[in-house]
Amino acid sequence: MLSELLLTEIARLYQPARLSLHRQLYEALRRAILDGKIAVGERLPSSRDLTQDLQLSRNTVVAAINQLTVEGYLVSHIGSGTFVSDNVPRIPAQRQHGAPERHATLSARGLSLSSSFCASDLEIQPFTAGIADFSAFPVTLWQRLQNKHWRMTYPDMLDYSSSGGYAPLRRAVADYLRVFRSVPLDLEQVIITSGTQESLVLCAQLLAKHGDPVWLEDPAYWGAVKAFMATGLALHAVPVDDQGIAPQTSDNAVPPRLIYVTPSHQYPTGAVMSLARRHQILSLARQHQAWILEDDYDSEFRFSGPPISSLAGLDTDQRVIYLGSFSKVLYPGLKLGYLVVPKGLAAAFKRAHYDLNRPGQMPVQAALAEFIDMGHFASALRKARQSYAQRRASLLAALQPCLGPLARITGAEQGLHLCMRLPDTLDDKALAQQLGKLGLTVRPLSGYCLAQTRLRGLIIGYGYAPLAEIERFGPLLARTIASALSRSGTSA
C-alpha cells in the first residue's frame, strides 16, 4: 500500500522534525518514484485518501503533490487523477526483479564522469550547499500561468526554438541584466538554455576544440569540471586566494582557450574577485585570445557590502560570455538559464544551439516571461533575500563559538552558502562524514580541489534549511566542529 511505503520512507530518511512535514512527504514520494517503487504511469490515491491514511493535513499533502507536479515527477489529468510522469527515468526490469545486472564497460571518460559528485552525494539535508528553498515558490500562481499559455499556445510554440528562446523572456533577461548587473547588451545577444550545465557545454563545443586548455578556479565548481571533462577539454587548475582566481606567471605556459570564473562569489570559497584581479583576467584573455566564461550563479543574494558589478560590465573587448540561471530564485526543476554572448557570436550560437540541443519549452518560457513582467519574480526575489538574510545571520551566530585563529568563515557576504576554513592538519572529509551521520550534510572543501592538496574546510549551506532548523541544529554543528578541532590537537 502506498501510504505504508511513504511512512516507511519518511521514517527511514528523516528524524522527527528534521524537515517540515510537506518536505518530508515530498522527499519520500520523490525517492520512491526515482527508485521505481512507484511505477511510471501509476495512479496516486487522491489527496483526500492520502490525508486520511498518512494522518497529515490536506494542505501538507497537496503542497507535496503540487511541488512534484511542477517539477515534472507527476502529471495531473482533470477527472482522472494524478499519475507518475512518463518522463521519469525507468528502472531496468532485471533490476526491479532482483536479477543480477549485466556488467557494462564505460569509457575512461565515462568512468571519470561517474566516479564523483554523484546524485547520492547531494542528498538534501539542512546544511546542503548550493540548494535553495523552493518550498515557498507560488505553485498555484505558476500553474495558472502555465495553463493560460497552454490554452493560448499556437502551433509554433510547440515546435523547437531556433531564435534563441521566447522573445519576451529574452527581453526581460536583457532588461534585468542591464539594470542590476551592469551588463551592456542587446536583445539578440541573449540565448535561453536549459540551465548553466547546458550553457557551459555549448560554450566548450563552440569555442574550443578537443584537448584545448581551460583554466578553472581551484577549488572548483564540480558542475563546470564535469562539463569540460565531457567535452574533452584539458583542465588546468589555477589556485584561488582571497581575491579570487590568482594566475601566476607559470600558468602562461599553458595558454588557455577558455577561462571559467565565478568572480562575484567564488564557488566554493566565496572569495570576491577584486577590481585589480578582474582587470588582470581581462588582460590575460586579451593576451591569449581566450574567452572568459563568467558564471554569475547567485549574484541576486548579496547581504553586506556594496553591490558587485559583473565582469562582463568591464569587458571592452567582447571576450566575456555571461551565464545565469533562474534556479536559485525560483526552483531547480524549472531548468531554464541564459547566456549573453558577444554580438558577433550570437547568430552562430543560436544555430548551433538549435542543431545540438533542439531547445523547446516555449509555453514554459512564455509563463516565466509573464511571471517576470507582472512583478512576481521581483517579489519572489525580495522575499527570498529577506528569508536567506535571516538564515545567514542565525547560522553565523550559531557558528561563532567555534571560530578563532584556526577556524574562520569566508564567503558569507553573498549567496546561499559559506565556507568555514579549517587547519590543513584536520581531515575535513572525515568531519563531513561524521556530521552526515548526525543528519547534517556539509561538503569538505578538499573535495572541490583539483591540484591543491592542503586546503581544508567545510562548505555549509543555509538556503535549504528553515530558520527554525538552523536555530536547532546550528549549535550541534558548531559543537561537532569544535570537538574535531580539539581532537586534532588544535583549538578554535
Secondary structure, DSSP 8 states (H G I E B T S, - for coil): -HHHHHHHHHHHH--TTSS-HHHHHHHHHHHHHHTTSS-TT-B---HHHHHHHHT--HHHHHHHHHHHHHTTSEEEETTTEEEE-TTS----HHHHTT---------HHHHHHTSSS-GGGG---TT-TT----TTS-HHHHHHHHHHHHHH--GGGGS---SSS-HHHHHHHHHHHHHHS-----GGGEEEES-HHHHHHHHHHHH--TT-EEEEEES--HHHHHHHHHTT-EEEEEEEETTEE---GGGGGS--SEEEE-TTS-TTT-----HHHHHHHHHHHHHHT-EEEEE-TTTT-B-SSS----SGGG-SSS-EEEEEESTTTS-GGG--EEEE--HHHHHHHHHHHHHHH----HHHHHHHHHHHHTTHHHHHHHHHHHHHHHHHHHHHHHHGGG-BTTBEEESTTBSSEEEEE--TTS-HHHHHHHHHHTT---EEGGGG-SS--S--EEEEE-SSS-HHHHHHHHHHHHHHHHHHHHHTT---
